[in-house]
Amino acid sequence: MVKAVVGANWGDEGKGKITDMLASDADVVIRFQGGANAGHTIVNEYGKFALHTMPSGVFHQNIMNICGNGMAFDIDKFLGELDDIVAKGVPAPQLMISDRVQVMMPYHVLFDSLEEARLAGKSFGSTKSGIAPFYADKYAKIGWQINEFFQEDDVLMEKINRIADQKDVLLKNLYHTDPIDRQGLLAWIKANRDRVKPYIGDVSLYLHQAIKEGKTILLEGQLGTMKDPDHGIYPMVTSSSPLAAYGAIGTGIPPYEIKEIVVVSKAYSSAVGAGEFVSEIFGDEAVALRNHGGDGGEYGATTGRPRRVGWYDCVASKYGCRLQGATDVAFTVLDALGYLDEIPVCVAYELDGKQITDFPVTKDLGRCKPVLKVFKGWKSDISGIRNFEDLPKEAQDYVNFIEEQIGYPITMVSNGPGREDIIYRKSNLK
């Protein structure tokens, strides 16, 4: 059985917690795209962790945790996270890195930072983790699959020179900075290949066998539908697809093996970075929601930036669940709204004087205004409740209404940061 855990919205929906929770019954957890540009925050008996490269199953000793071929693999971040979790008392996890994964090179991070600085006020809100330059090189066929690191020096140097000849033109003439240190890059490759060699394997073959043996495999997505380069708010998107469908490509399995798609959607909206965000709120109202939200507030796990926040967006979430192919929706951080007397929900957009409930293309989003329906708040702490029927009626009404609006079954409701803070429910959808 292969299950995917992916985001409905702009990312930061709480996928790490849901993956960590579902991992209790899994044999394999695998990251299938993206890199260290977004983090998953996980709270468990070992403490609080922000994972950027490692799969969220690393806290379970019986699980194989895999970095799939679709990732932008950051060696330094990977090894740093491994050292960090072990230092905090987590037993050393089982790990595998695809022999076909491509490596985040030092110059990718450099180019990302230089370009964001050059664009200044017109930047894309990058985390400066090297993601766009990495994927640009991958599809220009000048990236580095990790297996290429294990070649003779003269072969490595030939490729370094070929790439540096291109990159140096931009570094010198566009960014007015130093060229690539070619010998230094060779030394970096040789040092890092030895550090990760014990973990490298044929992931596609491993998963093929695991599926034949009936094992449970979790595909762990990063970010959410709105950050997809085709179906999101282009160009304010990421550079790999966070859709569950890409999980087959990013891991090397047949698409028909993905049987369940758990789409995570937060009880309000949040986003890091630039881009259209129709239900966004500002001022004191935003500060209050940001500070009550999530576990310790809405601040990026990677950047520390305050997240932009807004009311729940049924238009964007319905679209996000449809593109992901949701079989289940996990509705997270419902407990964060307990301070509100009234809770607005965005039920439609007003575009050029007409109300729409289907998500438009990016060029029209900037003209959209939220159409809000206001619900009575429950004004209480709902953390610790384990049965949906035990929630205040106002909280039940809120979840039931959103489920009806998005049209996909909300089968899990998260009401706290811990692995055990989850309510399983039967959907009201026919």
PALORO-396856 format. One line per field, with one value per residue (C-alpha): x, y, z. Coordinates in Angstrom, 3 decimals, decimal comma, always signed. Layout:
! PALORO-396856
px: [X/...] .
py: [Y/...] .
pz: [Z/...] .
END
This chain:
! PALORO-396856
px: [+0,000/+1,395/-0,013/+0,900/+0,838/+0,708/-0,399/-3,626/-2,502/+0,695/+2,709/+3,106/-0,151/+1,200/+2,276/+5,235/+3,002/+0,556/+3,400/+4,984/+1,632/+0,864/+4,442/+3,483/+1,904/+4,361/+7,433/+8,933/+8,761/+10,181/+10,616/+9,900/+10,629/+12,012/+14,934/+15,848/+13,731/+10,815/+10,728/+8,453/+8,036/+7,542/+6,895/+7,343/+8,770/+12,302/+11,514/+10,701/+12,413/+12,441/+13,356/+14,302/+15,863/+15,190/+11,901/+9,554/+9,771/+13,249/+11,815/+10,575/+13,369/+11,524/+11,107/+13,315/+13,608/+14,464/+15,549/+14,022/+15,419/+13,096/+14,653/+17,178/+19,530/+21,520/+24,329/+25,346/+21,771/+21,123/+24,170/+23,624/+20,068/+21,252/+23,849/+21,254/+18,569/+21,054/+22,589/+19,105/+18,651/+16,893/+18,236/+20,100/+17,443/+17,476/+18,362/+18,676/+19,561/+18,615/+21,609/+19,820/+19,134/+20,728/+22,915/+22,547/+25,915/+27,478/+27,145/+23,376/+22,960/+25,314/+23,348/+20,037/+21,257/+22,850/+19,716/+17,369/+19,637/+19,717/+15,917/+15,508/+11,870/+10,828/+12,204/+10,282/+10,579/+13,131/+14,481/+17,930/+18,358/+19,463/+16,266/+15,576/+19,197/+19,332/+16,261/+17,277/+20,559/+18,803/+16,606/+19,442/+21,269/+24,221/+23,195/+25,020/+23,436/+25,038/+26,389/+28,533/+30,542/+32,144/+34,357/+38,027/+39,386/+39,984/+36,369/+35,043/+37,335/+36,190/+32,571/+33,514/+35,333/+32,446/+29,939/+32,214/+32,880/+29,145/+28,645/+31,687/+30,316/+27,330/+29,330/+31,776/+29,575/+26,089/+26,797/+30,301/+31,730/+34,424/+34,415/+33,906/+36,854/+37,259/+39,798/+37,799/+34,683/+36,536/+37,700/+34,105/+32,793/+35,427/+34,883/+31,110/+30,866/+32,600/+30,211/+27,050/+28,342/+26,989/+23,432/+23,259/+21,096/+18,777/+15,581/+13,282/+14,282/+13,934/+10,403/+9,460/+10,326/+8,625/+5,389/+5,574/+5,919/+2,825/+4,672/+3,179/+5,003/+4,398/+5,263/+6,020/+5,410/+6,783/+4,886/+1,406/-0,705/-0,397/+3,376/+3,215/+5,019/+2,147/-0,990/+0,042/+0,361/+3,103/+5,695/+5,597/+6,001/+8,632/+10,647/+9,433/+5,925/+4,441/+1,501/+0,935/+1,073/+4,749/+5,370/+5,547/+8,240/+10,171/+10,463/+10,509/+7,223/+4,233/+1,531/-1,214/+0,438/-0,569/-3,820/-4,459/-3,761/-3,992/-4,195/-3,345/-5,180/-4,908/-7,944/-6,897/-4,531/-0,828/+2,011/+5,694/+7,018/+5,496/+2,407/-1,330/-3,157/-6,832/-7,925/-4,864/-5,386/-3,157/-2,388/-3,332/-5,765/-2,922/-0,520/-3,076/-3,727/-0,009/+0,840/-1,957/-1,336/+0,678/+3,018/+4,570/+3,348/+3,384/+7,056/+8,839/+10,681/+13,389/+13,624/+12,117/+10,125/+6,677/+4,181/+1,478/-1,869/-5,512/-8,875/-9,613/-9,963/-12,540/-11,892/-8,154/-8,559/-11,201/-8,873/-5,873/-7,628/-8,878/-5,412/-3,908/-6,645/-7,581/-8,991/-8,755/-8,288/-6,352/-7,573/-4,876/-4,427/-8,146/-7,226/-5,458/-8,791/-10,128/-9,400/-11,774/-15,307/-16,063/-14,272/-14,571/-14,286/-13,625/-16,399/-15,986/-14,002/-15,444/-13,871/-14,913/-18,261/-19,085/-18,737/-16,688/-15,973/-13,448/-9,823/-8,711/-5,382/-2,729/-3,303/-6,879/-6,066/-4,803/-8,279/-10,073/-11,588/-12,652/-16,340/-16,573/-19,083/-18,696/-19,035/-19,451/-16,263/-16,141/-13,995/-12,396/-9,335/-10,148/-6,732/-6,860/-10,288/-10,166/-13,751/-15,294/-18,649/-16,980/-15,888/-17,979/-20,885/-19,362/-16,143/-18,076/-20,137/-16,957/-15,398/-18,653/-19,222/-15,689/-15,945/-19,162/-17,607/-14,428/-16,228/-13,583/-13,822/-12,188/-11,297/-8,656/-8,742/-5,563/-6,071/-2,557/+1,129/+1,750/+1,517/-1,409/-3,338/-5,604/-9,325/-10,443/-13,929/-16,350/-17,027/-20,497/-20,085/-22,305] .
py: [+0,000/+3,375/+6,516/+10,109/+12,959/+16,282/+19,890/+21,482/+25,081/+27,166/+24,793/+24,872/+22,932/+20,482/+17,628/+16,708/+15,930/+13,920/+11,952/+11,352/+10,104/+7,844/+6,528/+4,514/+2,004/+2,396/+0,507/+3,191/+7,016/+8,739/+12,373/+12,672/+16,303/+19,618/+20,281/+22,236/+25,236/+24,228/+22,527/+20,149/+20,861/+17,751/+17,544/+14,174/+12,543/+13,521/+17,244/+19,689/+19,299/+21,191/+18,758/+20,227/+17,292/+14,150/+12,263/+12,640/+8,939/+9,221/+9,088/+5,521/+2,951/+0,280/+2,520/+2,927/+6,664/+7,512/+10,594/+9,941/+10,763/+13,754/+15,680/+18,495/+16,683/+18,926/+16,810/+19,282/+19,774/+16,024/+15,160/+18,145/+17,007/+13,446/+14,666/+16,907/+14,294/+11,702/+14,284/+14,874/+11,212/+9,885/+6,417/+6,397/+5,965/+3,680/+5,828/+5,429/+7,961/+7,274/+6,633/+8,817/+11,815/+15,061/+17,041/+20,644/+22,147/+25,108/+27,322/+26,697/+28,375/+31,172/+31,855/+31,824/+34,495/+36,618/+36,580/+37,458/+40,391/+41,489/+41,351/+43,234/+44,353/+42,179/+38,959/+35,699/+35,415/+32,602/+30,970/+31,224/+27,458/+27,056/+25,391/+27,297/+27,172/+23,485/+22,485/+24,781/+22,865/+19,515/+20,181/+21,848/+18,547/+20,025/+18,770/+16,168/+12,814/+11,554/+8,454/+10,747/+11,759/+8,297/+8,795/+9,465/+12,966/+13,711/+12,833/+14,995/+17,853/+17,727/+18,216/+20,904/+22,859/+22,504/+23,817/+26,515/+27,894/+28,686/+29,835/+32,107/+34,248/+35,118/+35,424/+37,881/+39,880/+39,839/+39,523/+41,067/+38,525/+35,847/+32,810/+29,248/+27,734/+24,650/+22,804/+23,669/+22,195/+18,968/+18,717/+19,319/+16,507/+14,039/+14,879/+14,627/+11,449/+9,547/+10,920/+9,743/+6,585/+4,241/+5,391/+5,239/+2,571/+1,632/+3,129/+2,204/-1,442/-1,347/+0,088/-2,415/-5,231/-3,510/-3,191/-6,872/-7,744/-5,706/-3,096/+0,316/+3,209/+6,881/+9,471/+12,742/+15,931/+19,389/+22,689/+22,513/+22,793/+26,584/+26,226/+23,810/+25,257/+24,293/+24,499/+26,978/+30,766/+30,914/+32,445/+32,672/+28,912/+26,323/+24,522/+20,941/+19,547/+19,070/+17,129/+13,514/+12,471/+13,479/+11,027/+8,223/+10,017/+11,263/+7,766/+5,447/+3,579/+3,089/+5,764/+3,173/+2,025/+5,249/+4,132/+6,810/+10,548/+12,373/+16,083/+18,317/+21,616/+24,025/+25,439/+28,908/+29,990/+30,821/+31,307/+32,189/+34,162/+36,286/+35,641/+36,280/+35,368/+36,365/+35,711/+37,373/+39,579/+42,337/+44,461/+43,466/+40,850/+39,095/+39,373/+37,734/+34,829/+34,405/+34,262/+31,814/+29,628/+26,468/+25,327/+28,485/+30,751/+31,078/+31,517/+29,655/+26,473/+27,251/+31,044/+32,132/+34,678/+35,581/+33,723/+35,648/+34,567/+34,715/+33,069/+29,603/+29,726/+27,245/+28,238/+27,555/+24,456/+22,842/+23,418/+22,137/+18,938/+18,340/+18,711/+16,424/+13,795/+13,710/+10,511/+11,984/+15,476/+16,038/+19,301/+20,720/+23,238/+23,649/+24,393/+27,599/+29,319/+28,958/+32,602/+34,072/+35,348/+35,086/+33,134/+34,296/+31,770/+32,692/+30,913/+32,601/+35,241/+38,398/+38,929/+41,909/+42,140/+38,409/+35,712/+32,653/+29,454/+27,917/+28,959/+31,283/+31,657/+33,840/+36,937/+37,179/+36,463/+39,981/+41,373/+38,883/+39,912/+37,397/+36,739/+35,889/+33,941/+34,479/+31,678/+31,916/+30,898/+28,260/+30,352/+27,400/+25,164/+22,031/+20,403/+16,923/+16,070/+12,765/+12,360/+14,662/+14,582/+15,938/+19,138/+22,258/+22,463/+25,602/+23,707/+20,800/+23,200/+24,863/+21,566/+20,255/+23,442/+23,461/+19,784/+20,501/+23,500/+21,756/+18,518/+16,132/+14,022/+15,437/+12,215/+13,586/+16,711/+17,805/+19,762/+20,023/+19,680/+16,151/+12,884/+11,843/+15,110/+13,832/+13,173/+10,529/+11,053/+9,707/+12,040/+13,538/+13,458/+11,040] .
pz: [+0,000/-1,034/+0,602/-0,167/+2,363/+0,538/+1,024/-0,216/-0,006/+0,169/+2,351/+6,146/+6,546/+9,140/+6,833/+9,048/+12,006/+9,884/+8,279/+11,676/+12,971/+9,979/+10,106/+13,178/+10,789/+7,899/+6,771/+4,514/+4,435/+1,362/+0,344/-3,389/-4,328/-3,128/-0,886/+2,221/+1,213/+3,434/+6,809/+8,658/+12,361/+14,493/+18,239/+19,951/+23,061/+22,003/+21,685/+18,906/+15,526/+12,230/+9,443/+6,073/+4,222/+6,206/+5,897/+8,862/+9,725/+11,250/+14,769/+14,198/+14,387/+12,394/+9,318/+6,274/+5,550/+1,957/+0,030/-3,386/-6,801/-7,240/-4,380/-4,442/-2,103/+0,235/+1,684/+4,390/+5,626/+5,582/+7,664/+9,963/+10,711/+11,318/+13,825/+15,493/+16,072/+17,326/+19,689/+21,136/+21,990/+18,898/+18,005/+14,685/+11,963/+8,952/+5,929/+2,187/-0,516/-4,122/-6,341/-8,920/-6,687/-7,833/-5,451/-4,345/-5,248/-3,402/-6,471/-6,601/-3,221/-4,327/-7,521/-5,632/-3,200/-5,931/-8,109/-5,251/-4,388/-8,031/-8,332/-5,038/-4,739/-7,681/-6,205/-5,981/-2,206/-2,397/+0,767/-0,901/-0,557/-4,169/-5,386/-8,628/-9,879/-8,926/-10,935/-13,792/-14,051/-13,724/-16,730/-18,641/-18,105/-16,259/-12,809/-10,740/-9,985/-6,802/-8,563/-10,723/-7,651/-7,645/-10,704/-11,333/-10,692/-14,356/-15,262/-12,431/-13,393/-17,018/-15,926/-13,384/-16,088/-18,535/-15,985/-14,580/-18,072/-18,264/-14,692/-14,607/-17,429/-15,240/-12,024/-13,555/-15,924/-14,385/-10,658/-10,643/-8,238/-8,110/-10,442/-9,218/-7,335/-9,505/-7,384/-4,265/-5,861/-6,681/-3,078/-1,870/-4,071/-2,874/+0,802/+0,628/-1,419/+1,349/+3,969/+2,209/+0,529/+3,269/+2,599/-1,208/-2,830/-5,706/-4,309/-7,192/-6,911/-3,114/-3,389/-6,089/-3,693/-0,753/-2,748/-3,747/-0,047/+0,858/+2,885/+3,652/+1,988/+2,765/+0,132/+1,902/-0,042/+0,582/+0,238/-1,347/-4,490/-4,772/-5,107/-8,046/-11,103/-13,435/-11,327/-8,625/-8,462/-11,100/-11,032/-7,218/-6,971/-6,212/-8,909/-8,457/-8,338/-4,848/-6,297/-5,263/-8,917/-9,011/-6,167/-8,711/-10,706/-7,683/-6,210/-9,219/-8,709/-11,041/-10,586/-10,101/-6,859/-5,047/-3,413/-0,763/-0,903/+2,418/+1,689/+4,635/+5,027/+7,939/+9,779/+8,606/+5,820/+5,937/+3,483/+3,428/+0,480/-2,240/-4,358/-4,490/-1,279/-1,475/+2,128/+3,703/+6,763/+8,135/+11,179/+14,727/+13,444/+11,599/+14,541/+16,855/+14,464/+13,765/+17,461/+18,311/+15,281/+14,894/+17,649/+19,007/+16,236/+12,473/+11,658/+8,866/+9,927/+7,367/+7,321/+10,647/+8,649/+9,967/+7,822/+6,051/+7,497/+6,517/+6,961/+5,627/+1,849/+0,544/-3,079/-2,930/-0,760/-3,000/-5,948/-4,005/-2,960/-6,514/-8,050/-5,432/-5,857/-2,182/-0,756/+2,759/+4,178/+7,405/+8,961/+11,233/+14,111/+14,747/+18,380/+17,325/+16,611/+20,159/+21,026/+18,432/+19,095/+15,389/+12,660/+9,045/+6,199/+2,575/+0,641/-2,759/-4,634/-6,120/-9,533/-11,633/-9,853/-10,059/-7,419/-8,370/-6,455/-8,860/-8,505/-11,345/-13,151/-11,535/-13,677/-12,320/-8,661/-8,024/-8,785/-6,538/-3,211/-0,546/+0,073/+3,767/+5,856/+9,594/+12,138/+15,891/+17,720/+20,448/+22,817/+24,596/+24,630/+22,637/+22,925/+24,424/+22,985/+21,087/+19,833/+17,257/+19,024/+22,180/+20,447/+21,068/+18,629/+17,065/+16,272/+14,778/+12,672/+11,411/+10,278/+8,779/+6,803/+5,352/+4,433/+2,544/+0,778/-0,404/-1,274/+0,068/+3,247/+6,378/+8,178/+10,574/+12,737/+14,497/+17,706/+19,139/+18,216/+19,468/+17,569/+19,766/+19,269/+16,520/+16,124/+13,651/+12,280/+9,732/+6,858/+6,388/+2,616/+0,734] .
END
